[in-house]
Amino acid sequence: MAYNLQSLITILQGILDPQQTRWNLGREKPQLQSLLQKASSLQQILEKSPPLTKIPSLECQIRDVANEAEDIVESHMVEANESYMVERLFSMPEEEEDTTPDVLLLTQKLDSVIEQVVKLVEVETNKKPTGSSWSGDGASFSSSKSVVVGVDEDLKQLQDRLTGMQSKLEILPIVGMGGIGKTTLARTLYQDPLIVEHFGYLAWTTISQDYNMRSILLSLLRCIIGKQECDKHNGKGDGELKDILYRSLCGRRYMIVLDDIWSTKFWDEIRMYFPDYNNGSRIMITTRESDVAKYADSEIQHHHQVQLLSKSQSWDLLSQIVFGEEDCHHELQGIGEKISSDCGGLPLAINVIGGLLSKVERLKGVWENIGNDVRAAIAESDKQFSNILSLSYNHLPLHLKPCFLYMAAFPEDYEIDLRLIWKWLAEGFVKSNGDKSLEEEAEDYLKSLVERNLVSVITSYDFDGKAETYSMHDLLRDLCIRKADDEKFLHVKNSTFSNQLRRVSIHTSYGMEDDEYASSSEMSLVRSFLLFVELDRNVLPMVSTLSLLRVLDLLENYINEFPEEILQLVNLRYLSINCKSLPRSGISRLCNLQTLIAELSDDGSCPAELWEMSELRHLIMLNADLSIEDDYMKKFVLKKLQTIRSVRISPSVIRRGFLESIPNIKSLGIWYPVEGSSGMSEVVDLSHLHKLQTLSWISSRDQYLHVLKFPSSLRELSLDFCVITPAATTALCALPNLEVLKMRDCTFKSNETEEEENEEWEIAEGDEFSSLQSLLLDELKVVRWRADETNFPRLRHLFIRYCRNLEEIPAGIGEIPTLQLIDLYYCSYSADASAKQIQEEQQSEYDNYDLQLRIV
């Protein structure tokens, strides 16, 4: 069960923090301290003890006490905020001084629970056989990379069909049960360099049961015509988008992957928009339904059936997941083979169990316990997979369980980005670690879920090599939703609400009766409300009554005017909204807000009151100017603010002390308009921002880079529309921690007085990007690039996009020993040829076949 003790502990720690100035605690302070001490003690005991799954009544008792404590404490906080009585959190009349307060009752309940848990732990400890500890502290190995086993023949057959002589448009269905590896097989083919080179255009989209045709069409168009061009068509209807899709593919050899089709209805809707020019185009579909495959491929009646793995293949897959290149200890091989065999040849099940085995001690007793549980779980074939997944969930550490269950909030096939961890923070799931920030700790939580094969990396690696988006397999998601509902943790709204909800996520459109939102008894305790469908007219009035709400996500819906009702939600920690503009006043009432994400349709100003919100950690404002008055800059310093993105900041705001008011900023992304007719603007000194790691700087017109003074802490730098001189290049080389450099639409000049653009970017001898690992050159007009391996000694990835004038890649780049990838997208033929020559020389002269080359 996902015990919510950490949320309670986070709340109490905030109230009792000696540095806080909001609450003036009186005689209730010792009681709150006692409550915190009891909750922390219980959490520590539970973290070290075996799961309490065999005693559900005790689990429920722990959950209910923790929830009751949260409700009481946060209700007092909200009442104090609403009445502006911040001097006393638990105000009581003097004549009631002898009355036992509710906090004392909570402490007594926790005492009772602790006593029961301690007794249970003593009993279980005496029962536990030697060597069967469930601690994940033993030697382990886990890899988040996809391991593919037993599909060599499948790949060969499908490669031959994809690249064969058949000129007519051919449909290739891949069919198999859920979790058998259809999508993995299709993605392996989709990313195969031979396939990429064979087809002019490749596109991938996921359909799912409740598909949205508009989203699917836009997804395909983003792959085919690019995101920037596709965004121009966002306002068009489905019919127009289908016509654009058809025209975009006319006369071109393409491969389309339609992943996870469930119905023939979808195929009927989209089939006619894939033109056939007898040029060898292909459409590959994956489906669990054989009748869908036969219907789509009615002429040939030849779909590819993915088979279950054999026993030897299953063990091969499991051993690779758990041990990697290491050998399995002979003592574990027998039980390991049995575990892999019990998975029934289903790759997803083997991956989940492999993730579990990777986290426990490599002791025979431990593995035998898991083997016994697996055997029990697969006893009934209909429940085989669900029970295997439940086993993996049951063995999650306590701190990961609420994080995993929270992912039930997202719709099927939804790509989840790192904003997820900001929601975890708002809910108080993340335990403070003195050595790391809360965000870093939360990223480790997410990484751990990936390593346990409970969460998948979708957009695997961007230019900087970091995973960007995440998803959950359909069957894992089904488990997640079921567990979240069973444990009264989160309810996914598809039909009717249950009682006493804690968190609500609405995924599907439906016609609701006017009073279906209205029951305060059902909704009064909701902490998270996420809406992924069209906004119902009853939602906003209902949301305004959720006084304990921490997370409100309305980003998927456009709201014309910012709802004033939201300003009543003083307990709010996370708000994402898509609206016309933010209110000019009143937003500072959201005094607990940590994250504000606003996509604004009108160009306007950010409310100055934002600078009064001392808890703010992450601020993303699309289409907004940050105009802060002098008194705000002098009076308020946002010490907790770590992220600012997508805001316009004028030189006058910089002069008034904006940078001094965000001393701990880590990620800064701004549009900076250059004043005057020249790019020779005044110096912008960022060097004092010692925690700044990521900077995105977009200039409104060509701005000389030398006017920017960077901190040495910088790891990722993105520059748009800047002028780069040799002196500026030398300054960039001086950044000791710079790992990622992206230059878009930048120009090069010999010096600050030069009027004409230089067609050459020459990196001087001795200039060295000592830590740079990824370099992106995007839409540069440069013709010649002068550099060699000494300038980029640690470069791993080189991305060149739309540099149509660039004649060639310097031959010395191929001599960089760490180089793994050269990626060219719409560059000149001569630049493509130079990249091929670099790869050929590395292979023929140095036997280096590790250097990958991608050319579009």
C-alpha positions, 0 to 999 in steps of 0.5 A: 500500500502507498503509505502517505506518511511522507506527505504528512512529514513534508507538511509538518516540517514546513510548519516547524521549520525555524526559518519560516516566518508565516506561522507563529506557533503557540502551545500547539508547537510541542504537539506538532513536534510530537506528531512529526516525531511519531510519523517519522518514526513510523516511516523509518520502521516501515522502510526497514520492515517487510511489506504488510500486505498480509494484514490489509487492515493494518495497512488501511489503518496506517493510511487512514491515520496519515490521511486524517492528520493531513486533513486536519493540519492542512484545514487549519492552514487553509483557514488561517490563510483565508482569514489572514490570521497567520499569527496563530495556526491552531487558534483556540479560546482560552476557556478551552485550553484544557480540551484535548486538541485533535492533534493530540488525538492523532498522536495517540492514534499513531502511537497505537499503530506504531505499537502494532507494527513493531509487534508484527515486525518482531513476529515476521523477523523471527519467521524470516529464514536466513538469507531471504532479506528483501532489502535492495541494498545487495549487489545488483545490476540494472539497465534501462536499455531495451534488451532484444532476444529471440527476434533475429529471424523476425527482424530479417523477415520484416527487413526483407519485406520493408526493403523488397522489390514489391513496388506497390504500397504494402501493409505489414501487420505485426500481431501478438498478445499484449506484452509480447514485444510487437512495439519493440520489434517495430521500433527496432525496425523503425530505428534501423539505419538501413531502413532509415536510409531506404525510405525518404520519410518515416513517421510513427504514431500510437493509436490505442483504444480511445484514439483521437484522430486529430492527435494522430494526424498531427503526430504523423505530420510532425514526423513528416513536415517537422514540428515548426511547419506542423504547428501552423496547421494546429487550428485546422480540422480533421478533414484538412489535416488528412488532406495535408497528410496525403499531399505531404506523402504524394510521390514520396517513398515513405514508411508509416508505423501505426502502433497499437490499432484496436479497431477496423473503424480506425483503419477505414478512417485513415487508409485512403490518406496514404497514397500509393505511387508504386515506389515501395512505400510501406505501412507497418501496424501493430495490433493485438487483434488478428481480425484487424490485421487481416482486414488491413492486409486483406489482399495478401493475408500475410501478417507477421505473428510474434511468437512467445520466447522459448525457455532458453530465449527467456533465460537469455533475456532475463540473464541479460537484464539482470547481469548484463555482460556478467556471468550468472553465479551457478547457484542462481542459474537453476532458480533463475531458469525456473523464474524465466520459464514461469514467465511463460515466454512473455517479454514484458513479464520477463522485463518486469521480473528482471527489474525486480531481481536487479534490485534485490540481493543475489542470494539463493534464498531471496531468489527462491522466495521470488520464484515461489511468488511467481509460481503462485502468481501464474497458477491461474492463467487469466491472472498470470500477468496481472499477478506478476506485475503486482509482485513487482509493485509490492516490492517497490520501496515505500517512497516509490509507491505513491510516485508509481501510483500517481502515474495512473493520472495520465491517459493511455499512451500519454507521453509524460515529461519531467513536470511529473516530478514537480507534481510529486513535489507539490504532493509532498512525496519526495523526501528531503536529502541534504546532499541533493535538491528535492528536484534531484531526489525526485529525478532519482525516483523516476530513474529508479522506476525506469530501471525497474522496468515499470516506466519506459523512456519514450523520447529516449535521448535529445541532444544532451543525452537525457531522457525527455518523456516517459510512458507506461505500458498499457498493462502496467497502466491497468495495474496502476489504475486498479491499485490506485483505486483499491488503495483510495489513492487516486481515481481515474474518472471514466464513469462515476466518482467513488467516495472520499476521493484524494486525487482525481484525473479525468481522461474521457469526454462524457456527458455529466449531469449538472449535479455529478460534480457537486457532492462536497462529501466526495470531493472535499478532500481532493489534493490533485485534480487533472483534466485531460478532456474538454472543459465541462461548464461545471468543472470550475465552480466545483474546483473552487470548492476544493480548498485542500487542493495541491495540484491543479492541471488544466493545461490541456484546455484553453480557458478564455479568462483566468478563473478568479475562483482559482485564487481561493485555492490557497493550499495550491502548490502546482498550477498549470493553465492555458488561458488568455492572460493572468490576473494583474492582482490577487495571484499572490494569495496562492502563497504556497505555490511552487510551480506555475506553468501558463500558456498565454494566448495574449502577449502581456505582462507577468503579474508583479505579485509573482515576486511576492511568492516566496515558495515559487520554485518553477515558473514557465510563462509562454508569451509574457513579458516579465515587468517587475517594478523597482520596489519589487526587485529591491524588496523580494528575493526568490531564494527557492526559484530554480526554473524560469522559462519562455519569458521576455525580459527587457534590458531595463528589467535586468538593470533594475536587479532582476538577476540579483533577485534569483540567486539560486536559479538553475535553469533560465530560458529568456527572450532578450530584446536588444535595444538600439539599432546595433547588437552592441548592447550593454553587458549582461553579467550572469557570472554571479549565478553560481548554480545556473546549469542550463541557459537558453538565450534568444535575442530579438535581433543579432546580439554580440555574444561577448556582452554575455558573462557566463558563470563557470557552473554552466552545463548546457547553453542554447544560443539563438540569433547571436553574433559570434566572434573569435573572442566569443568562441574563446570565452565559450571554451573557457567554460569548464563544465559546458557539456551541451552547446546549441547554436541556432541562427547564429552568425559569425564575424571577425570582430565587433566592428565588422559589418559583413557576416563571415562565411567561416567559423574557425576555432583557433588553435589552442581553443578547447571545449574541454567538457563538451559532449554534444554540439548542435549547429542549426540553421547556420549560414556558415560555409566553412568550418575550421576545427579538429579533434584538439578543439573537441576532445570529448565530443560524443554527438554532433548534430547539424541541422539545416546548414545548407551552405556548409561545404563539409565537416572538418576531417579532424572531427573523425579523429575524436576518440569519444565520437559516437554519432554524426547526425545531419538533417537537410544539409548539403550533399557535400556535407553529407559526403564528408560525413560518409567519408569520415565514417569510411575512413574510421572503419577502413583505417582504424577498424572503428565501427562504433561511429554511427552516421544518420543522414536525412 
